[in-house]
Amino acid sequence: METEFKHIPIMLKEVTSGLNIRPDGIYLDCTIGGGGHSEEILKHLTTGKLIGIDKDQDAIDACKQRFKDKSNLILYKGDFKNIESILKELKIDKLDGVLMDLGVSSHQIDSKERGFSFRFDAPLDMRMDKSQPFSALDVVNKYSLNHLTRIIREYGEESYAHSIALNIIKNRPVNTTKQLAQIIENSMPKKVVFSRNGAHKKTFQAIRIEVNGELDKLFETIMFLITKLNKGGRMAILTFHSLEDRIVKNAYKINATDCLCPPGTPICICGHKKSVKLINKKPIVASSEEQKENPRSTSAKLRILEKL
Ligand SMILES: C[S@@+](CC[C@H](N)C(=O)[O-])C[C@H]1O[C@@H](n2cnc3c(N)ncnc32)[C@H](O)[C@@H]1O
């Protein structure tokens, strides 16, 4: 059965050239999704190999179908947080390139029954991994006022977090995307609802990040994967909001800096040596043509490093 999976890969050329692919290299796509970036990576490989991971079985099924003729692609359904044990299981010690294209795919957002979007009325869900028991229903119906406020404020950077959380709790049980969207609208002044391009976006993003633990262990995973890169190996990470980008920027910076002693320390006592160089000091953003064609690319930032 053909699994339809719609997702336009973002900054495809920039990502592929940024990875500086060796035809005989070992590459890891931590978030294979519909395989748009992976297809380009595979085109550059001869004797090399690509490992493609995703926690969404739909993505793995779609890639199995799309790449059925590719014997140099290993697909793995799993969470990149567990990359250390996944690489051990696959008996892979070193990598020549790593790609992370963080967040959700268009397939996930546009599948009504996955309950990610306020554009469709559907049961709240938002799980990338459908085998995970914990969903958006648990977050909106079980969290305390403080917990819910904190999630919406921190992960959504939403200034009406308290009022939204309070109204969610008053209206429990909250079961559907439209119900949640209505509660969010009712929790902020009408002029704010009209002035924002999508009044619900920030809260939906916050709940999605919480459901999927999107920021958990991201820093540790990047730090670990840098240790796995061969000399000259590249890492390319695409982020879609400031919380993710901050984590990536910080992990890159630590690895690209010689001494991590507190400012003002007269001589270095930490002995830390940089292990990477940054290929781009400022994040790469999508061209204006791409932003016009694919609005999802507007918030994307690409950071690339190379192992020394
Ligand atoms: C933006 S899409 C990737 C799209 C892909 N680059 C393409 O060109 O089709 C992100 C994918 O990463 C997956 N994902 C997000 N967090 C993950 C994690 N921690 N472990 C594994 N997969 C993850 C999602 O399920 C989604 O399919």
The ligand as an SDF file (V2000), in Angstrom:
LIG
                    3D

 27 29  0  0  0  0  0  0  0  0999 V2000
   10.2060   18.3730    9.8600 C   0  0  0  0  0  0  0  0  0  0  0  0
    9.9050   16.6860    9.7470 S   0  0  0  0  0  0  0  0  0  0  0  0
   11.2420   16.0560    8.7920 C   0  0  0  0  0  0  0  0  0  0  0  0
   11.0270   16.1500    7.3280 C   0  0  0  0  0  0  0  0  0  0  0  0
   12.0890   15.5370    6.4800 C   0  0  0  0  0  0  0  0  0  0  0  0
   13.3660   16.2030    6.6210 N   0  0  0  0  0  0  0  0  0  0  0  0
   11.6690   15.5130    5.0110 C   0  0  0  0  0  0  0  0  0  0  0  0
   12.3780   16.0960    4.1760 O   0  0  0  0  0  0  0  0  0  0  0  0
   10.6450   14.9320    4.7030 O   0  0  0  0  0  0  0  0  0  0  0  0
   10.3220   16.1540   11.3380 C   0  0  0  0  0  0  0  0  0  0  0  0
   10.1740   14.6690   11.5800 C   0  0  0  0  0  0  0  0  0  0  0  0
   10.9330   14.3670   12.7480 O   0  0  0  0  0  0  0  0  0  0  0  0
   10.2570   13.4370   13.5280 C   0  0  0  0  0  0  0  0  0  0  0  0
   10.7440   13.6180   14.8870 N   0  0  0  0  0  0  0  0  0  0  0  0
   10.6070   14.7070   15.6690 C   0  0  0  0  0  0  0  0  0  0  0  0
   11.2280   14.5190   16.8470 N   0  0  0  0  0  0  0  0  0  0  0  0
   11.7870   13.2840   16.7910 C   0  0  0  0  0  0  0  0  0  0  0  0
   12.5600   12.5150   17.6930 C   0  0  0  0  0  0  0  0  0  0  0  0
   12.8800   12.9700   18.9000 N   0  0  0  0  0  0  0  0  0  0  0  0
   12.9840   11.3080   17.2930 N   0  0  0  0  0  0  0  0  0  0  0  0
   12.6650   10.8180   16.0680 C   0  0  0  0  0  0  0  0  0  0  0  0
   11.9160   11.4960   15.1840 N   0  0  0  0  0  0  0  0  0  0  0  0
   11.4850   12.7110   15.5280 C   0  0  0  0  0  0  0  0  0  0  0  0
    8.7910   13.7610   13.3280 C   0  0  0  0  0  0  0  0  0  0  0  0
    7.9990   12.6300   13.5770 O   0  0  0  0  0  0  0  0  0  0  0  0
    8.7550   14.2080   11.8570 C   0  0  0  0  0  0  0  0  0  0  0  0
    8.4380   13.1300   11.0140 O   0  0  0  0  0  0  0  0  0  0  0  0
  1  2  1  0
  2  3  1  0
  2 10  1  0
  3  4  1  0
  4  5  1  0
  5  6  1  0
  5  7  1  0
  7  8  2  0
  7  9  1  0
 10 11  1  0
 11 12  1  0
 11 26  1  0
 12 13  1  0
 13 14  1  0
 13 24  1  0
 14 15  1  0
 14 23  1  0
 15 16  2  0
 16 17  1  0
 17 18  1  0
 17 23  2  0
 18 19  1  0
 18 20  2  0
 20 21  1  0
 21 22  2  0
 22 23  1  0
 24 25  1  0
 24 26  1  0
 26 27  1  0
M  CHG  2   2   1   9  -1
M  END
$$$$
